[in-house]
Amino acid sequence: MVNQSGLSDLPTLLPYPALIPLDACSAIRGVFCYSFDHYGDIGFSVLISKKDDATRLLVGDWKGNVIDLCNQGAETIAAQKLLTTQGEAIIKLCRAARIDQAQFFFVLSGDNFVLVDVQLSLNKFAGPGMVRDVFGSVFKTQEIIGIDVLDGDVMDSIVTGTSKFSGNLILKPSCFRSASVDGSLIPLYAEVIR
């Protein structure tokens, strides 16, 4: 289903999109981007959807699998903790912002859940500035290493791992963009693994 705005509804839990290795991501050169320490590829997601007066929360992993909260195990315990500690805040924030559906992606850092991304529709994620400025008032968000245009000098520092760009990184455009990879459109998120 396509909304009037051209954004497609989220049908169910979706997997977190693949990150593009920097050496295969020429489209990110010259783009104004946020850089973050790499948060890995394992996390939890919460899908909120509102229809009429009913609000539904689904929790799952980053592969798009729903976690059965009646099961035993560490993953279920973490998912229950996520809903207990963040569920009410997700509902209140979405009501206040008049968001009928969204998928929130969290990583577990120590004992805290850190919000790293918000998918607003099938074809749109919140920009990292929006995640920090809007959702960061409610949830712990990831620390920003820098906000830079990825020009020659900055790209050299990223590739060589010098200055503030040491370690594994994730680079996200300040305004959401897509890239075509193997015929599919995915978020223009680049990663640097050292």
Order of alpha helices (4+ residues) and beta strands (2+ residues): beta-beta-beta-beta-alpha-beta-beta-beta-alpha-beta-alpha-beta-beta-beta-beta
